[in-house]
Amino acid sequence: MFRCCVIEFEGNSQHFSRIDITSISFKSSHVISTNEVELELNLSYSEESIKILAREIKELKNKHIALVNVLWQHHGVEEATWELEEAMKL
């Protein structure tokens, strides 16, 4: 069980009404699973690339830039980023 309070604002005015909700039950489908991430003492963590999802060449007037779409360790596919291919070879 979970106890909460909902505050509703009415339009652009500063008047609001408070509605007390005494208990709400949750279904297991509402629970978000999280991955454990090991934090350093300064609360940072290291990212590692897992997989290259796609390759692309951007053509500018005088040069071509090779890019790769990278899937990172603690992120989903929707958070993959485009990086320079040369930077990912290191």
BELGI-V760126 format. One record per residue. N is the residue number from 1. PHI is phi in degrees with one decimal (999 if undefined). OMEGA is omega in degrees with one decimal (* if undefined). NEAR is the number of other C-alpha atoms within 12 Angstrom. Layout:
n:N phi:PHI omega:OMEGA near:NEAR
n:N phi:PHI omega:OMEGA near:NEAR
//
This chain:
n:1 phi:999 omega:-175.7 near:10
n:2 phi:-140.5 omega:178.5 near:11
n:3 phi:-106.4 omega:179.6 near:13
n:4 phi:-151.6 omega:178.6 near:14
n:5 phi:-135.0 omega:179.7 near:14
n:6 phi:-110.8 omega:177.3 near:14
n:7 phi:-112.2 omega:179.2 near:14
n:8 phi:-107.4 omega:175.7 near:15
n:9 phi:-99.0 omega:-178.0 near:13
n:10 phi:-105.8 omega:176.3 near:11
n:11 phi:60.5 omega:-179.2 near:9
n:12 phi:-90.4 omega:-178.5 near:8
n:13 phi:-76.4 omega:179.9 near:9
n:14 phi:-92.6 omega:177.2 near:10
n:15 phi:-83.4 omega:178.1 near:11
n:16 phi:-141.7 omega:176.4 near:13
n:17 phi:-119.0 omega:-178.0 near:14
n:18 phi:-108.5 omega:178.8 near:13
n:19 phi:-116.8 omega:178.6 near:13
n:20 phi:-88.8 omega:173.9 near:13
n:21 phi:-113.8 omega:-173.7 near:14
n:22 phi:-76.7 omega:-180.0 near:12
n:23 phi:-153.4 omega:177.7 near:12
n:24 phi:-132.4 omega:175.8 near:12
n:25 phi:-101.8 omega:-177.8 near:14
n:26 phi:-109.5 omega:172.2 near:12
n:27 phi:-93.1 omega:-179.6 near:10
n:28 phi:-63.5 omega:178.9 near:8
n:29 phi:-71.6 omega:179.5 near:8
n:30 phi:-87.6 omega:-177.6 near:8
n:31 phi:-85.1 omega:179.3 near:9
n:32 phi:-96.8 omega:178.0 near:9
n:33 phi:-83.1 omega:179.7 near:8
n:34 phi:-121.9 omega:175.0 near:9
n:35 phi:-91.4 omega:177.4 near:10
n:36 phi:-78.5 omega:179.6 near:10
n:37 phi:-122.3 omega:177.8 near:14
n:38 phi:-80.6 omega:-178.9 near:13
n:39 phi:-96.2 omega:173.2 near:11
n:40 phi:-77.8 omega:178.9 near:9
n:41 phi:-62.0 omega:179.5 near:7
n:42 phi:-90.4 omega:177.8 near:8
n:43 phi:64.9 omega:174.7 near:9
n:44 phi:-106.4 omega:175.9 near:10
n:45 phi:-143.5 omega:-177.2 near:14
n:46 phi:-92.8 omega:177.4 near:14
n:47 phi:-101.4 omega:175.6 near:15
n:48 phi:-126.8 omega:176.9 near:16
n:49 phi:-76.5 omega:-179.1 near:25
n:50 phi:-103.1 omega:-171.0 near:18
n:51 phi:-155.0 omega:172.6 near:19
n:52 phi:-96.1 omega:-174.8 near:24
n:53 phi:-87.7 omega:-177.5 near:21
n:54 phi:-157.7 omega:175.2 near:19
n:55 phi:-124.3 omega:-179.1 near:19
n:56 phi:-152.8 omega:175.8 near:18
n:57 phi:-113.0 omega:174.9 near:17
n:58 phi:-90.1 omega:-178.8 near:17
n:59 phi:-105.1 omega:174.1 near:11
n:60 phi:-102.0 omega:-178.6 near:9
n:61 phi:-57.8 omega:-172.4 near:7
n:62 phi:-114.1 omega:-178.7 near:7
n:63 phi:-154.7 omega:177.9 near:9
n:64 phi:-114.6 omega:-179.3 near:13
n:65 phi:-118.4 omega:179.1 near:19
n:66 phi:-86.3 omega:179.5 near:21
n:67 phi:-121.4 omega:173.8 near:23
n:68 phi:-130.0 omega:176.1 near:25
n:69 phi:-92.4 omega:-169.6 near:25
n:70 phi:-109.3 omega:172.2 near:30
n:71 phi:-92.2 omega:-176.3 near:24
n:72 phi:-98.4 omega:-171.5 near:23
n:73 phi:-57.7 omega:-173.1 near:21
n:74 phi:-102.2 omega:-176.3 near:20
n:75 phi:-134.0 omega:178.2 near:20
n:76 phi:-85.0 omega:-178.2 near:17
n:77 phi:-62.1 omega:-178.6 near:19
n:78 phi:-67.5 omega:178.9 near:13
n:79 phi:-104.5 omega:177.7 near:14
n:80 phi:-64.7 omega:-176.0 near:22
n:81 phi:-121.1 omega:175.4 near:25
n:82 phi:-88.5 omega:-178.6 near:27
n:83 phi:-127.5 omega:174.2 near:25
n:84 phi:-65.3 omega:-178.2 near:22
n:85 phi:-62.1 omega:179.1 near:22
n:86 phi:-63.4 omega:179.7 near:12
n:87 phi:-67.9 omega:-178.6 near:14
n:88 phi:-83.3 omega:178.5 near:22
n:89 phi:-78.3 omega:-177.0 near:13
n:90 phi:-65.4 omega:* near:8
//
